[in-house]
Amino acid sequence: MTEENQADVERRDRRRDTALFVTLAATLSVGPPLGLGWLAGTLDPSWHWGDWMAQTTQVVTGLIFFGLAMLVGRRGERRAEALANSELITSMGALSMSSARSFAGHDAQALRIAADARAALQHYSRASRAEQSKLVAKITDSYSDLTFGTFARAHALPRSVWTGLKDGAADLVDDARTLADGYGARATVRRTELQSMIHHITFAVSVGQAIIRQSQLTGTQSRQLTKIASNDTNTLDRLNRLRMLYRRELTVIADWNVLLRAHQHIVCSVYIHDPTATSDWLTPWYLEYSNDRATLTPVNVRNDKLAEPARHDRIDYSPGIPVYPQPVMHGSIPQGLRTKGIENQVRLLRKAVVPTVCVLTYELICGDGRSRRLVLDGNHRLAAAHHIAKSDPSSPTRILEFRITENEVIDTECHRTFHADTSSDKDSDWEWKGFTPDVGTIRAAFF
């Protein structure tokens, strides 16, 4: 049942319950007094119409006061809802500021996130359904920011800061679980929404804990940190954790339902790497050779012109540079490709105290039977980390990889509308196979 349908059912149930309550109250207000009046008139011949009028007046007066009480109560509920909505909106603003600053490296701001979220949850039950949903999404997004920012460098945090972050998250989870358990069968959407938020917070903390545990290991370039979350017992749950983590970040078009339907053929894991260990990872960047100018021009996955600033990039052709449909590898990005975006990321990484780059990758089985790693998100940051590693081999820059690995080819057909970012006149409705169109293109490109 969708959230909208669930909300309609809840509204119908409230209207029905209100009608039953009003009917019962009116019956109890009118029935017993009139019954007693009839009984008195039967037993006492002196009972006359004036007594009936007095009795009727009492009944009508009671009904009027009952209606006024209901009216005042409804107005009070509306005022309480408005105040609760106001508190939630204020708290969401505070969460946005704290999570954005923690993502930028101001880790002390991260300590406020759990407290602000807990304060907002105290008003959750009285708020409107729309604001409830927005609050849960905001708390979830705040912990995604913490994962990409503060938790990704948890090994470098003071012990007191990490303890405060972990304890704050535990208290927030306890409050949310108590709130979720208080909803019955008629509030399935709310309960499911809160439980999903709880799993996401637990996952975020587990990433930080794994990084702390592995921080003392040396001698290897790549280390597996943890499964997606310790309380996720199957790949379906782990995929949902990644889906929630990257719901705002992922810019390539993708269909998560393809993976969810084939989750038995998927493995999810988290790794940490030195940048030099990622040279053969593939980008979703493609180049087209121009015969008349002997240059390479960036194109999209459909081999169409780009509608972003990178469309102006021009790269001198030289043997060895792959052309569409083969993508560019991170270890051999040609000079001039995405230069401005990469340089911006280089400046940000050089300012970071503990430079850590988070990426989402997909390990696919290509047409030649070999597995290759495609970077779905974080390409500019990863390219910047490569640039820094080449110029300064002693740089502490690290790569935190969230990896989806297919154990067999997943080519479920997807029919989606591609919102073209090109000036091409080609039909914008098109079909691809696999999780993203890049996966289908790259799989076919390597034979």
N, C-alpha and C positions, 0 to 999 in steps of 0.2 A: 504494500500500500504506500502510495506516495505521501509526502508531507502535506500537500494540499488536501488530498482525500482524507487523511487522518484529521486535519484541522476541521474539515466539514463535518466529520463524524462527531468530533468533540463538541462542536457548536450545536448540532442536533441533539446530542445527549443532554447538554446543559439546558436547552429550551424545554425538552421533555421533562427533565427533573424539576425545573422551575414551575411548569404547568401543573405537575402532580402535587408539588408542595403547596401552591396557591389553592388548588382544589381541596386538598386535605384541610388546610387552615380555614378556608371559608366554611367547609362542612362542619368542622369542630366549633367554629364561632357561631354559626347559625343554628345548627341542628340541636345541640343540647339545650340552649335557652328556650327555643320554641317548643321543644318537647316537654321541658319542665312547665312552661306556661300552659300547655294543653292539659298536662296532668293536674296542675293546680285548678284549672277551670273545671275539670271533671269532678274533682274531689270536693271543691268548694263552690257552692252555687253563687256565693257573693262575688266571685271573680267576674269582672265586667270589662267592657271594651277599653276603658282607661288604663287598666292594668296591661292589656295587650299592647297598647300604644307605648307605654313605658318600657315594656320588654323589647318591643321592636326598636325603639329609640336606642336602647343600650346596645342591641346587636349592630345597628347601623353605625353607631359611634365607634364600636370596636373594629368594624371593618374599615372605617375611614382611617383610624389610627394605625391599623395593620398596613394599609396601603401606603400611608405616609412613611412608616418605618422602612418598608421595602424601598421606597423612592430614595430616602436618605441613605439607606445602605448601598444602593446601586451607585449613587453619587460618590459615596465614600470609597467604593471599590475603584471607580474611575480615577479619583484623585490618587489613591494608592498606586494604581497602575502607572499614572503619569509620573509620580515621584520615582517609582522603581525604574521606569524607562530613562528618566533623567540621570539617575545614579549609574545605570549601565552605560549610557552614552559617555558620561564623564570618565568612567573607568576604562572604556575602550580607547578614549583619547590618551589616557595615561599609559595604557599598555602599548599603544602605537609608538609613543615617544621613547619608552624604556627599551622596547625590543629593537627599535631602529638604532639607538645609541649602542646597545650591546653588540649588534651586528657590525657596527663600525669600529668596535674595539674598546668601547667604554664598558668594561665588564662590571664595574660597580653598579651600573644602572640595572644590570640583570637581576640584582637582589630584590628589586621592587616588583618584579613581574608577578611572582607568586602571591605576594601580599595584595596587590591591586586586583588580581584575579579572584582571590578569596573574598575580598570585600564586595566585589561585583556579584558573586554567586549568592550572597546573602539576600539580594533583591531579585534573584532569578525567578522565583515562584510567582511573584506579583507582577512581573513585567509582561508586556505583550509578547505574543508568539514570535513576531518578527524580530524584536530586540533580543529575545532569548537565543534565537538562531545566530544572530550577528555576534553576540557575546561569545558563544562557543567557538565560532569561526575565528574570532579575534584572538582568543586564548590559544587556539591551535596554531595559528600563524605566528604568534609570539614565541612559542616553543620551537617552531621551525627556524625562526631567526636565531634563537639560542643555539640550536644544533649547528647551523652554518657558521655562527660567530663564536660565542663564548665556549660552548661545549666542544667545538672542534679543536680548541687549544686548552682543554681542561688540565692537561698535564703541567701547564705553566701558571696555573692560578694558585694564589696563596691557599693554604689548607682551609683557613677560616671562610674564605669566599666560596670554595667548592662545597664545604659543609653547609653553609647557608643556602646555596642554590639547591642542594639535594634535599635538605630538610624542608625548605619551602615548597618544593615540588611534591614531597610526600604529604604535607599538610593539605595542599591543593587537591591532590588525588583523593584523600580521605573525605574532604568536604564534597567533592563532586560525586563520589561513590554513595555517600549518604543521601545526597539529593536525588540521584538516579534511582536508588532503592525505594525512595518514597513515592515514586510514580507507579500507578497500577497498570492494568491491562489497557485502559483507555488512553494512556500516554506513552505508547510504544515508541513513537518518534522521538520524544524528548529523552526517554531512557536510552535509546540506541545512540542518539547524538552525544549525550554525556559520556556514555561508555566508550565511544570512539575517541573522544577527547582524552579520556583517561589513558587509553592505550598509547596514544600519541605522546603524551607527557612522559609516560614510562619508557617509551622507546628513546626519546631524546636524552633522558638521563642515562640510559644504558649505554649510549654512544660515548658520552663523557666518561663514564666509569671504565669502559673498555680502553679508551685512549690513555687514561691514567695508568691502568694495569700494564699496558704495553710500552709505556714511555721509557722504561729502563732497558728494553731489548735493543741490541745493536748487532751489527754484522750481516744483516740482510736488508735488501732494498725494499722488499715487499713483505708485509705481514698481514694476515687476516686478523681482524679485531674481534668480531662477534657476529652472530646471526643478527637479523634485523631487530629482534627484541627477545629477551629471555622468556617472556610469557606468551610469545607467538609460537604455537606448536605446529603450524603448517604453512606452506608457501602462500596460500591464499591470504592469510593474515599478514604475512610479510610484504606481499605486494600491496596490500591496502595501506600499510605503513609508508611505503615509498610513494604511493599515489598521493597520500595526504601531504607528505613532506614536500613534494615537488608540484603541488597543484598550482602554485603561483609562479614558480621559477621556470618550469619547462616551456620553452618557446617553440620547439619543433612540434609540428602537429603529430598527435599520437592517439591511439585508441587503446586505453587500458583494458577494455573488455576483452580484447584479443588475448591478452596474457591471463586475465582472470579465468577465461574459459579453458585455457590450456595450462593452468597452474601446476598440474602434475609433471609437466616437462620443464619447469622453471626452478632455478635455485637463486636465492637472494643472499647477499653477503656484503660485508663492509671490510675494506682493506685500507692500509696506509702505505704510501710509496714515497720513494725519492723521485723527483721529477725525471731523472734520467732513465727510470724504468718504464716510462710511458711513451717512449719515442715512436713506437709502432702503432699507437692508438690512432684511430681514424677520426677525422672531423666530418661534420655534415657540410663541408665547403667543397665546391666543385669549380672547375675551370674549363672554359671552352677556348679552343685554339682559333685564332683569326688568321687566315692565310694571307690576306692582303696587307696586314700590318705586322705579322710575325709576333703577335702578342697574345697573352692569355687574359681572358675576361671572366670575372666571377659570374656564375649562373646558379640557379636554385636546383632543387632535386628534380625538377621537370625539364631542366636544361633551358629554362627561360631566363630573361633578364631579371635582375633584382630591382626592388623598389626601395632599397635602403642605401645609405651613403657608400657602402662597399661596392656598389655597381660602378663607381668611378675608378676603382683600383685597376691598374694596368701593370701586368707583370711580363717582363721580357722572357720569351720562350727559350728554354734550354733543355737538352735531352734529360730524361729522368723525371721531369715534373709530370705527374699524372693529369690526364684530362678526362672530362666526363665520359663515361659514368663512374670512373674510379675517383674516389675522394682524395683529398690531401691528407698526409699523415702529420702528426704533431711534431715529429722529429725533423721534418723537412718542409716546413711552411716556407714558401718562397718569399723573398724580400718584396715588400709592397702589398702583400695580401693582408687585409684587415689591420693595417699598420696602426692607424689612429686608435682603434679600440684596444689593441694590445698594449700600446704605449701608456694609455690611461691606467690599465690594470697594473702595469709594471710600477708606475708611480705609487699606486695604492699599496702594493705588496711591499715595496721598499720602506714604507712608513710603518708597516705593521710590526709590532714587537715580536709576535710569533706568527710568521706568515704561513697560513694554512689555506689550501685551495680545495673546495668541495666540488666534486663532479658526480654526475650520474652517467653510468655507462651501460651499454647493452652488448653482451658477448654473443654474437650470432655465428651460425654455421653457414659458411659460404658455399657457392656452387662447386668449388674444388675440394670440399670436404674439410677444409681448415677452419678453425675458429678465429674470428677477428673481433677486436674491441672497438665499438663506436661510442664516442662521447656525445651524449644527448644534451647535456647541460654543463656549462662551465668551460666552454672552448676558449674564450678569450682569456680567462684567468689561467687556464692550463698552459696556453701559449706563452703568457707572461712569465709563468713559473719556469718554463723551459729557457726563456731568454735570460732570466736571472741566474739559473743554474749554469748556463754556458759562460756567462761573464764572471760569475763568482761561485766556483765549485764548493766553497765552504758555507754557502748560504744555508740557513736552517729551514728553507721553504719545504713544505711537505704537501703531499696530495692525499686527501681523504676521499676515497672512492666508494660510492654506493653502487653495487654492481648487480645487474640482472643477467643471468646466464641461462641460455636455452640448452637443454640436453639433447633435443632433437629439433629439426626444422619446424618452426611455427609459421605457417603461411595461411592462416585463416583469412578468408576474403573479407575485406572491409569495404563497404560502400558509404563514402562520406562526401560531403561537399567541401572542396578545397577552396578556401577564401584566398584567392590568388594574390600574392604580393608582387605581381609583375604587371607589365604593360602589354602582355601578350593578349592577342585576340582569341586565343584558343578557348575551348569550352572549359569553364571552371569546375564542372562536375567530372570527377575522375575517380578511378578505382586504384587501390594499392593492396598489396598483400603483406601481412606482418604487422608488427607493433606500430611502426612508422613507415612512411613512404621511403625514407632513407634506408631502412633495413631491407626492403624489397629491392631497391636499386643496387645497393652494395652487394647483396647476396648474388644477384645476377651478373655483377660486374667481374667477379673473380671466378674464372674457370681454369 
